[in-house]
Amino acid sequence: MINLPNGEVKLGGRYQIVSYLGGGGFGQTYLAQDNHLPGQPRCVVKHLKPKLTDDESLAMAHRLFETEAQVLYRLSDFHQIPRLLAHFEENQEFYLVQEFIDGDNLSQELAPGNRFTEVQTIALLQEILAVLVYLHQHHVIHRDLKPSNLIRRRRDHRIVLIDFGAVKQLSTQIQTHGHSTRTIAIGSPGYMPSEQMAGKPRFCSDLYAVGMIGIQALTGLHPKSLPEDARTSEIIWRDRAEVSPRLGDILDKMVRYDFRERYQTALEVLADLNPLAPDRLMSLPPVDADLQTNSPETRIQMFTGFGVGSPSGSEVGIDYKTLQDLLFAKSWQAADQETQRLMLKAFERETGQLTADEIRQFPCRDLYLINYLWLHHSDGLFGFSVQQDIWKSVGGTTDAIYPALERFSKHRGKWRINSPWQRFGGRVGWRSREQWLPYGQLCFSLEAPKGHLPHWQNGEQVAALISRMDICKPYVPHIDITRKP
C-alpha cells in the first residue's frame, strides 16, 4: 500500500501520487502527475498487487497483466475510452497508467429520485451502446458497467467508459493449482446478471447492465431496490416509470434473467432503439461522391466504405486482396478456404471453426465486404445474403439450437428429413439422398446450386450468420446484386 498523503512517492520514477481515488479487491487507484512531461499533466494510476508468492504464479500473473495491457492499448484508439499511457512492474507489483478524464460520473445525474425523460434515456442508452459496439468487436467484455464507471467528459459532454481494471479479453482464464480453469467474477450488485455472478460473463451481460442503467434513469431507483417476480426472477419496474410500450419492451429484453432471451449484441439493441430517436441514428463515414463505378474495386469501396486491399479500412485490420484475386480467378475452393481463414483471423485465431457466438459478433462492414466479393465474382450465385434468403425460405430461424435439433432428429425420422437445417442443406447442395457430403465432394464451380458457397459446418453457424446479417443491415449500404438468367 502506498503511504499517502506524503506526496513523495514516485512510481516508475516519474508518476507522483497526488491523491487516492478508490479501490477494492482488484487494486487501488490514484490520481497522479507525470513529472517527465511539460506541465506535469494529471493521469490515473491503477495499482494491482497480486497475492502470490511462488514463481510460477507470479509468472502467470505477469503474462495475464501483459495480455490485459495489450487489450487496453488496442482499445485506446476510441475517443470514449481512456487512453492507456503506460504499464510497468515494480517489486512484483503491476501498474497501469491511464488518461485522466475530467468530468463527473453518472452517479450524480442518476441520484435517487432523479428521473430522466424517455428522450434523455434513449440518448443515454445509444451513447453507451455505441461504445459497447467498439468494445465487443474487439472481443472484450467490460463486466462492471454502472453509473460510477461512466464519466460525462466536461469538454464535450460525451460519455466515457472507465475502470478497465475489470476488462478481460474474452479468452483470458486464470489457472488454479489443480490445472482447471475459472473466470474471475467481476461486477456490481444490481447491474450484474446471474451468469456473470456465476463467473461466466457474456457480451449480453454488458447489455444487461446498460438496460439496468436505463431502468434506473426512468424510475429514479437503484436497481437493488427494484423487486423481482418470484416465479420468473424478472425485474418488476414498469409500474414505477412513465415509459412507452416500445422502449419498455426493449429494456425488458435487455435485462431478461435468462441470457438466451436477451439481445445478444449492442448493434441489435441499437437497431430497435434508433427508430425511437431518428435524429440520433448511428451513421457510417460518407462515401466520396466523386468515386467512379467503372471497376469492381471502386464499386466495392462505394458499397462497403473501404477498399479491398486496405487493412486500415477493415474494422479489424484485414486485407481482402488475396480473397478478391482468388474469386476473380474463379478458384472457388481456395476462395472458400481463404474466407474461413480470414474470418478466423478477425478473432485472432488460425485454426478451428467459428462458434455461433463469434459469428454473432463478426464486424458488420467486414461481413458485408466478404458477402459483396462473393456476390460480385459469382454473378449473384454465391454469398451470405444468398444463403440468408434460402435459409428463411426453408423456415430457418435465427434463434434455434440446431445441435439439439440434430440430436433429436436421430430419434425422429420425419424431423430428420424436414428440419430447416436438413432442407437448407438439400437446397444448397451440401446434402444428397439424406447424406451430408464430405467437403471434398462439394461442387466448386458455377454449376453448383445457388448458395453452395461459402461452406458452413452446421445449422447453428448458419442461424448465427443470418442473425448477424439482419442486425448489420441498417449499418451498411444496400447491395443489389442478383443472379443473371
C-alpha positions as CSV (number, residue, x, y, z in Angstrom):
1,M,0.0,0.0,0.0
2,I,1.3,3.4,-0.9
3,N,1.7,5.8,2.0
4,L,-0.4,8.9,1.5
5,P,-0.6,11.8,1.8
6,N,3.1,12.4,1.9
7,G,3.2,13.2,-1.8
8,E,6.7,12.0,-2.2
9,V,6.1,8.6,-3.8
10,K,7.1,8.4,-7.5
11,L,6.1,5.2,-9.3
12,G,8.2,4.2,-12.3
13,G,10.5,7.0,-11.5
14,R,8.0,9.6,-12.9
15,Y,4.5,9.3,-11.7
16,Q,4.0,11.3,-8.5
17,I,0.9,10.3,-6.4
18,V,-1.5,13.2,-5.7
19,S,-4.5,11.6,-4.1
20,Y,-6.3,8.3,-3.6
21,L,-9.3,7.8,-5.9
22,G,-10.6,4.4,-4.6
23,G,-10.1,0.7,-4.9
24,G,-11.3,-2.7,-4.0
25,G,-10.3,-6.3,-4.2
26,F,-8.7,-5.9,-7.7
27,G,-6.4,-3.0,-6.8
28,Q,-6.1,0.6,-5.8
29,T,-6.5,3.7,-8.0
30,Y,-4.7,7.0,-7.6
31,L,-4.6,10.4,-9.2
32,A,-1.0,11.2,-10.2
33,Q,1.0,13.7,-12.2
34,D,3.6,12.8,-14.8
35,N,6.8,14.6,-13.8
36,H,8.5,13.7,-17.2
37,L,6.1,15.8,-19.3
38,P,5.8,19.5,-19.6
39,G,3.2,20.9,-17.3
40,Q,3.1,17.7,-15.3
41,P,-0.3,16.6,-16.7
42,R,-2.5,14.5,-14.5
43,C,-3.1,10.8,-15.1
44,V,-4.7,7.9,-13.3
45,V,-2.5,5.1,-11.9
46,K,-4.1,1.7,-11.1
47,H,-2.0,-0.4,-8.7
48,L,-2.6,-4.2,-9.0
49,K,-1.0,-6.2,-6.2
50,P,-1.3,-9.9,-6.7
51,K,-1.5,-12.1,-3.6
52,L,1.0,-14.5,-5.0
53,T,4.4,-15.7,-3.7
54,D,5.6,-18.7,-5.8
55,D,7.5,-18.1,-9.0
56,E,5.0,-20.0,-11.2
57,S,2.0,-18.0,-10.1
58,L,3.9,-14.7,-10.4
59,A,4.9,-15.6,-14.0
60,M,1.3,-16.4,-14.8
61,A,0.2,-13.1,-13.3
62,H,2.8,-11.3,-15.4
63,R,1.5,-13.0,-18.6
64,L,-2.1,-12.0,-17.7
65,F,-1.0,-8.5,-16.9
66,E,0.7,-8.1,-20.3
67,T,-2.3,-9.6,-22.0
68,E,-4.7,-7.1,-20.4
69,A,-2.3,-4.2,-21.1
70,Q,-2.3,-5.1,-24.8
71,V,-6.1,-5.2,-24.8
72,L,-6.2,-1.7,-23.3
73,Y,-3.7,-0.4,-25.8
74,R,-5.9,-1.7,-28.6
75,L,-9.0,0.0,-27.1
76,S,-7.2,3.3,-26.6
77,D,-7.9,4.4,-30.2
78,F,-11.5,5.1,-29.4
79,H,-12.3,8.6,-28.1
80,Q,-14.8,7.4,-25.5
81,I,-12.3,5.0,-23.8
82,P,-9.4,6.4,-21.7
83,R,-6.0,6.0,-23.4
84,L,-3.5,3.6,-21.8
85,L,-0.4,5.7,-21.4
86,A,2.0,3.2,-19.9
87,H,2.2,-0.1,-18.0
88,F,5.1,-1.4,-15.8
89,E,6.1,-3.6,-12.9
90,E,7.8,-2.7,-9.7
91,N,8.7,-5.0,-6.8
92,Q,6.5,-7.8,-8.3
93,E,3.5,-5.4,-8.4
94,F,1.8,-4.1,-11.5
95,Y,0.8,-0.6,-12.6
96,L,-1.4,0.8,-15.4
97,V,-1.3,4.5,-16.2
98,Q,-4.3,5.9,-18.0
99,E,-5.5,9.2,-19.3
100,F,-7.3,11.3,-16.7
101,I,-10.9,12.1,-17.8
102,D,-12.0,15.5,-16.4
103,G,-15.7,15.2,-15.7
104,D,-18.4,13.8,-13.4
105,N,-19.6,10.3,-13.2
106,L,-23.2,9.4,-13.9
107,S,-23.9,8.6,-10.2
108,Q,-24.7,12.3,-9.8
109,E,-27.1,12.5,-12.7
110,L,-28.7,9.3,-11.6
111,A,-29.0,10.2,-8.0
112,P,-32.0,8.6,-6.2
113,G,-35.3,10.3,-7.1
114,N,-33.9,12.0,-10.2
115,R,-35.8,10.7,-13.3
116,F,-34.8,11.1,-16.9
117,T,-37.3,11.7,-19.6
118,E,-37.7,9.0,-22.2
119,V,-35.8,11.1,-24.8
120,Q,-32.9,11.6,-22.3
121,T,-32.9,7.8,-21.5
122,I,-32.8,6.8,-25.2
123,A,-29.9,9.2,-25.8
124,L,-28.0,7.8,-22.8
125,L,-28.6,4.2,-24.0
126,Q,-27.5,5.0,-27.5
127,E,-24.3,6.6,-26.4
128,I,-23.3,3.8,-24.1
129,L,-24.2,1.1,-26.6
130,A,-22.1,2.8,-29.3
131,V,-19.1,2.4,-27.1
132,L,-20.0,-1.3,-26.5
133,V,-20.2,-1.9,-30.2
134,Y,-16.5,-1.0,-30.4
135,L,-15.6,-2.8,-27.2
136,H,-17.3,-6.1,-28.2
137,Q,-15.9,-6.0,-31.7
138,H,-12.5,-6.2,-30.0
139,H,-13.7,-9.3,-28.2
140,V,-13.8,-7.6,-24.8
141,I,-16.4,-7.6,-22.1
142,H,-16.3,-4.7,-19.6
143,R,-18.0,-6.6,-16.8
144,D,-18.6,-3.6,-14.5
145,L,-20.8,-1.2,-16.2
146,K,-22.5,1.1,-13.7
147,P,-23.1,4.8,-13.3
148,S,-19.9,5.4,-11.3
149,N,-17.9,3.9,-14.2
150,L,-19.4,6.2,-16.8
151,I,-18.0,9.7,-16.8
152,R,-19.6,12.6,-18.7
153,R,-16.5,14.4,-20.0
154,R,-16.6,18.1,-19.2
155,R,-15.1,19.4,-22.5
156,D,-17.6,17.8,-24.9
157,H,-20.3,16.1,-22.6
158,R,-19.6,12.7,-24.1
159,I,-19.9,9.5,-22.1
160,V,-16.6,7.8,-21.4
161,L,-16.3,4.2,-20.0
162,I,-13.7,4.0,-17.2
163,D,-12.4,1.4,-14.8
164,F,-10.9,-1.0,-17.2
165,G,-9.3,-3.0,-14.4
166,A,-12.4,-5.2,-14.9
167,V,-11.8,-5.6,-18.6
168,K,-10.6,-9.0,-19.6
169,Q,-10.0,-10.4,-23.0
170,L,-12.8,-12.9,-23.6
171,S,-10.5,-15.9,-23.7
172,T,-8.4,-15.0,-20.6
173,Q,-8.5,-17.6,-17.9
174,I,-6.9,-18.0,-14.5
175,Q,-5.2,-21.2,-13.7
176,T,-5.8,-22.9,-10.4
177,H,-3.4,-25.2,-8.6
178,G,-5.3,-28.2,-10.0
179,H,-4.8,-27.0,-13.6
180,S,-8.5,-26.5,-14.0
181,T,-9.8,-23.1,-15.1
182,R,-12.2,-20.5,-13.9
183,T,-13.1,-17.0,-14.9
184,I,-12.9,-14.1,-12.5
185,A,-16.4,-12.9,-11.4
186,I,-16.4,-9.1,-11.6
187,G,-19.3,-6.8,-11.3
188,S,-21.6,-4.7,-9.0
189,P,-24.8,-5.8,-7.4
190,G,-27.9,-4.6,-9.3
191,Y,-26.0,-4.4,-12.6
192,M,-24.6,-7.9,-12.7
193,P,-26.8,-10.7,-14.2
194,S,-26.9,-14.2,-12.9
195,E,-24.5,-15.8,-15.4
196,Q,-21.9,-13.2,-14.5
197,M,-22.3,-13.8,-10.8
198,A,-21.5,-17.5,-11.7
199,G,-18.3,-16.3,-13.3
200,K,-19.5,-16.9,-16.8
201,P,-20.0,-13.4,-18.4
202,R,-21.1,-12.9,-22.0
203,F,-21.4,-10.0,-24.3
204,C,-25.0,-9.7,-23.4
205,S,-24.0,-9.4,-19.7
206,D,-22.9,-5.9,-20.5
207,L,-26.2,-5.3,-22.2
208,Y,-28.0,-6.3,-19.0
209,A,-26.0,-3.7,-17.1
210,V,-26.9,-1.0,-19.7
211,G,-30.5,-2.0,-19.5
212,M,-30.5,-1.6,-15.7
213,I,-28.9,1.8,-16.1
214,G,-31.8,2.7,-18.5
215,I,-34.4,1.5,-16.0
216,Q,-32.6,3.4,-13.2
217,A,-32.8,6.6,-15.3
218,L,-36.5,6.2,-15.9
219,T,-37.5,5.2,-12.4
220,G,-35.1,7.2,-10.3
221,L,-34.4,4.0,-8.3
222,H,-31.3,2.0,-7.8
223,P,-31.6,-1.5,-9.3
224,K,-31.1,-3.2,-6.0
225,S,-34.3,-1.6,-4.7
226,L,-36.4,-3.0,-7.6
227,P,-38.5,-6.1,-6.8
228,E,-38.3,-9.4,-8.8
229,D,-41.0,-11.7,-10.0
230,A,-40.9,-14.6,-7.6
231,R,-41.8,-17.1,-10.3
232,T,-39.6,-15.8,-13.2
233,S,-37.0,-13.7,-11.5
234,E,-37.6,-10.9,-14.0
235,I,-37.3,-7.3,-12.8
236,I,-40.5,-5.5,-12.0
237,W,-40.2,-1.8,-12.8
238,R,-42.7,-0.6,-15.4
239,D,-45.2,0.5,-12.8
240,R,-42.6,2.8,-11.4
241,A,-41.9,4.7,-14.6
242,E,-43.5,6.6,-17.4
243,V,-42.4,4.7,-20.5
244,S,-43.7,3.9,-23.9
245,P,-44.5,0.3,-24.6
246,R,-41.8,0.0,-27.3
247,L,-39.0,1.4,-25.1
248,G,-40.3,-0.7,-22.2
249,D,-40.1,-3.9,-24.4
250,I,-36.5,-3.1,-25.4
251,L,-35.4,-2.6,-21.8
252,D,-37.2,-5.8,-20.7
253,K,-35.4,-7.7,-23.4
254,M,-32.0,-6.2,-22.3
255,V,-32.5,-7.4,-18.7
256,R,-34.0,-10.8,-19.2
257,Y,-33.0,-13.2,-16.4
258,D,-32.1,-15.9,-19.0
259,F,-29.3,-14.6,-21.1
260,R,-30.5,-16.6,-24.1
261,E,-33.7,-14.5,-24.2
262,R,-31.7,-11.2,-24.2
263,Y,-30.4,-9.2,-27.1
264,Q,-27.0,-10.7,-28.0
265,T,-25.3,-7.7,-29.4
266,A,-25.2,-3.9,-28.9
267,L,-26.0,-3.4,-32.6
268,E,-29.1,-5.4,-32.2
269,V,-30.3,-3.1,-29.4
270,L,-29.4,0.0,-31.4
271,A,-31.4,-1.4,-34.4
272,D,-34.5,-1.4,-32.2
273,L,-33.7,1.9,-30.4
274,N,-32.8,4.0,-33.4
275,P,-36.4,4.3,-34.8
276,L,-37.4,5.8,-31.5
277,A,-34.9,8.6,-32.0
278,P,-34.3,9.0,-35.7
279,D,-32.2,12.2,-35.2
280,R,-29.6,10.2,-33.3
281,L,-29.1,7.3,-35.8
282,M,-25.6,5.8,-36.0
283,S,-24.0,6.8,-39.3
284,L,-21.3,5.3,-41.5
285,P,-18.5,7.5,-42.9
286,P,-19.7,9.2,-46.1
287,V,-18.6,7.8,-49.4
288,D,-16.8,10.2,-51.7
289,A,-19.3,11.4,-54.3
290,D,-16.6,11.6,-56.9
291,L,-15.9,7.9,-56.9
292,Q,-16.5,6.3,-60.2
293,T,-18.1,2.9,-60.6
294,N,-16.2,1.5,-63.6
295,S,-14.2,-1.1,-61.7
296,P,-15.0,-3.8,-59.2
297,E,-12.7,-2.3,-56.6
298,T,-14.4,1.1,-56.8
299,R,-17.9,-0.4,-56.6
300,I,-16.8,-2.4,-53.6
301,Q,-15.5,0.7,-52.0
302,M,-18.8,2.5,-52.6
303,F,-20.9,-0.3,-51.3
304,T,-18.8,-1.0,-48.2
305,G,-17.0,2.2,-47.4
306,F,-13.4,0.9,-47.9
307,G,-11.0,-0.7,-50.3
308,V,-10.4,-4.4,-50.6
309,G,-6.7,-4.1,-50.2
310,S,-6.7,-1.6,-47.3
311,P,-6.4,-3.2,-43.9
312,S,-6.9,0.2,-42.3
313,G,-10.4,0.2,-43.7
314,S,-11.4,-3.1,-42.1
315,E,-12.8,-2.9,-38.6
316,V,-10.2,-5.5,-37.6
317,G,-7.3,-4.7,-39.9
318,I,-7.9,-7.5,-42.5
319,D,-6.6,-7.3,-46.1
320,Y,-9.0,-8.9,-48.5
321,K,-6.9,-8.6,-51.7
322,T,-6.0,-12.3,-51.8
323,L,-9.6,-13.3,-51.5
324,Q,-10.6,-11.0,-54.3
325,D,-7.8,-12.4,-56.5
326,L,-8.9,-16.0,-55.9
327,L,-12.6,-15.1,-56.6
328,F,-11.6,-13.2,-59.8
329,A,-9.7,-16.3,-60.9
330,K,-12.8,-18.5,-60.2
331,S,-10.7,-20.6,-57.7
332,W,-13.8,-21.3,-55.7
333,Q,-12.4,-23.9,-53.3
334,A,-9.3,-21.8,-52.5
335,A,-11.5,-18.8,-52.0
336,D,-13.8,-20.7,-49.7
337,Q,-10.8,-21.7,-47.6
338,E,-9.4,-18.2,-47.6
339,T,-12.8,-16.9,-46.4
340,Q,-12.7,-19.3,-43.5
341,R,-9.1,-18.2,-42.7
342,L,-9.9,-14.5,-42.8
343,M,-13.0,-14.9,-40.6
344,L,-10.9,-16.8,-38.0
345,K,-8.3,-14.1,-38.3
346,A,-10.9,-11.5,-37.3
347,F,-10.9,-13.3,-33.9
348,E,-7.1,-13.7,-33.8
349,R,-7.3,-17.4,-34.5
350,E,-5.7,-19.6,-37.1
351,T,-7.4,-23.0,-36.6
352,G,-10.8,-24.5,-35.8
353,Q,-14.1,-23.1,-36.8
354,L,-16.1,-20.1,-35.8
355,T,-18.6,-20.5,-32.9
356,A,-22.1,-19.2,-33.2
357,D,-21.3,-16.5,-30.5
358,E,-18.3,-15.4,-32.6
359,I,-20.4,-15.1,-35.8
360,R,-22.9,-13.0,-33.9
361,Q,-20.1,-10.6,-33.1
362,F,-18.4,-10.5,-36.6
363,P,-17.7,-6.9,-37.7
364,C,-20.5,-5.7,-39.9
365,R,-18.5,-3.9,-42.5
366,D,-16.2,-6.9,-42.9
367,L,-19.1,-9.3,-43.1
368,Y,-20.7,-7.3,-45.9
369,L,-17.4,-6.9,-47.8
370,I,-16.9,-10.6,-47.9
371,N,-20.5,-11.0,-49.0
372,Y,-20.2,-8.5,-51.8
373,L,-17.0,-10.1,-53.1
374,W,-18.7,-13.5,-53.4
375,L,-21.8,-11.9,-54.9
376,H,-19.9,-9.9,-57.4
377,H,-17.5,-12.5,-58.6
378,S,-20.1,-15.3,-58.8
379,D,-22.6,-13.1,-60.5
380,G,-25.0,-13.5,-57.6
381,L,-24.7,-17.3,-57.3
382,F,-22.8,-17.4,-54.0
383,G,-22.6,-15.3,-50.9
384,F,-24.0,-14.9,-47.4
385,S,-27.1,-12.9,-48.5
386,V,-28.0,-15.7,-51.0
387,Q,-27.8,-18.2,-48.1
388,Q,-29.8,-15.8,-46.0
389,D,-32.7,-15.9,-48.5
390,I,-32.6,-19.6,-48.8
391,W,-32.4,-20.2,-45.0
392,K,-35.5,-18.1,-44.5
393,S,-37.4,-19.7,-47.4
394,V,-37.0,-23.2,-45.8
395,G,-38.3,-22.0,-42.4
396,G,-34.9,-21.4,-40.7
397,T,-34.8,-19.0,-37.8
398,T,-32.0,-17.1,-36.0
399,D,-32.5,-18.5,-32.5
400,A,-33.0,-22.2,-32.8
401,I,-30.5,-24.5,-31.0
402,Y,-29.6,-26.6,-34.0
403,P,-27.2,-29.1,-32.4
404,A,-30.1,-30.1,-30.1
405,L,-32.4,-30.5,-33.0
406,E,-29.8,-32.6,-34.8
407,R,-29.6,-34.9,-31.8
408,F,-33.4,-35.0,-31.6
409,S,-33.5,-35.9,-35.3
410,K,-31.7,-39.2,-34.8
411,H,-34.7,-40.5,-33.0
412,R,-37.4,-38.9,-35.2
413,G,-37.0,-39.9,-38.8
414,K,-39.6,-37.4,-40.1
415,W,-37.9,-34.5,-38.4
416,R,-34.5,-35.6,-39.8
417,I,-35.8,-35.0,-43.3
418,N,-37.9,-31.9,-42.7
419,S,-35.9,-29.8,-40.3
420,P,-34.8,-26.4,-41.6
421,W,-31.1,-27.4,-41.5
422,Q,-31.8,-30.5,-43.5
423,R,-33.9,-28.7,-46.1
424,F,-31.3,-25.9,-46.3
425,G,-28.5,-28.5,-46.9
426,G,-30.5,-30.0,-49.7
427,R,-31.3,-26.7,-51.3
428,V,-27.6,-25.5,-51.4
429,G,-26.3,-28.9,-52.4
430,W,-24.5,-29.9,-49.2
431,R,-26.8,-32.9,-48.7
432,S,-27.8,-35.6,-51.1
433,R,-30.0,-38.7,-50.6
434,E,-30.2,-37.9,-46.9
435,Q,-26.4,-37.9,-46.5
436,W,-24.2,-34.9,-45.9
437,L,-21.5,-34.6,-48.5
438,P,-17.8,-34.5,-47.4
439,Y,-16.1,-31.2,-48.1
440,G,-14.1,-32.7,-50.9
441,Q,-17.3,-33.7,-52.8
442,L,-18.7,-30.2,-52.9
443,C,-19.1,-28.6,-56.3
444,F,-16.5,-25.8,-56.6
445,S,-17.8,-24.4,-59.9
446,L,-20.5,-22.1,-61.3
447,E,-22.5,-25.3,-61.9
448,A,-23.1,-25.6,-58.2
449,P,-26.6,-24.9,-56.7
450,K,-27.3,-21.4,-55.6
451,G,-25.9,-20.6,-52.1
452,H,-23.5,-23.5,-52.3
453,L,-20.6,-21.3,-51.1
454,P,-19.1,-20.2,-48.7
455,H,-19.5,-23.5,-46.8
456,W,-20.6,-23.8,-43.2
457,Q,-20.3,-26.8,-40.9
458,N,-23.7,-26.8,-39.0
459,G,-27.1,-25.1,-38.7
460,E,-26.1,-23.2,-35.6
461,Q,-23.5,-21.3,-37.6
462,V,-26.0,-20.6,-40.4
463,A,-28.6,-19.3,-37.9
464,A,-26.0,-17.1,-36.3
465,L,-24.9,-15.8,-39.7
466,I,-28.4,-14.9,-40.7
467,S,-29.0,-13.2,-37.3
468,R,-25.8,-11.1,-37.9
469,M,-26.8,-10.2,-41.4
470,D,-30.1,-8.9,-40.2
471,I,-28.6,-6.9,-37.4
472,C,-25.9,-5.4,-39.6
473,K,-28.2,-4.4,-42.4
474,P,-29.1,-0.9,-41.0
475,Y,-25.4,0.0,-40.7
476,V,-24.2,-0.8,-44.2
477,P,-25.3,0.5,-47.6
478,H,-27.7,-1.7,-49.6
479,I,-26.2,-4.1,-52.1
480,D,-28.2,-5.0,-55.1
481,I,-26.6,-7.9,-56.9
482,T,-28.9,-10.6,-58.4
483,R,-28.2,-13.8,-60.3
484,K,-28.4,-13.1,-64.1
485,P,-30.5,-15.5,-66.2
